[in-house]
Amino acid sequence: MVLTELGKKISDALHKLNKKVIANEAVEECTKEICRGLIAADVRVEDVLEIRKNIKARVSEADEIPGINKRKIIQQVVVSELTKLLDPGIAPNKPERGKVNVILFVGLQGSGKTTSCVKYA
């Protein structure tokens, strides 16, 4: 539910750019809507502020280049910043044979934890 609503808010914010002339006010409004969606999805406020700052900085850098599609740049910057938020930047843990490996399965009732554990074993 939360991810669906977040995706809808982000896509709505980006679709509104198609109906407006791209100016600093439109970029500001777009970033505000995206930030509201992220905060509603329980993303840390510090991360949201950093994403907003990075989006503004990268879009303003792109403003200086003549002849580029500003809408595309905004979409690419938003996608790259959200991807950076989700990517921890470290390699995943790989279980080793012959050693004790502790793995925690977490989920709500009926979400398939037992089935996943049996398949994993």
Secondary structure, DSSP 8 states (H G I E B T S, - for coil): -HHHHHHHHHHHHHHHHHTS---HHHHHHHHHHHHHHHHHTT--HHHHHHHHHHHHHHHHHHHTSTT--HHHHHHHHHHHHHHHHH--SS------TTS---------TTSSHHHHHHHH-
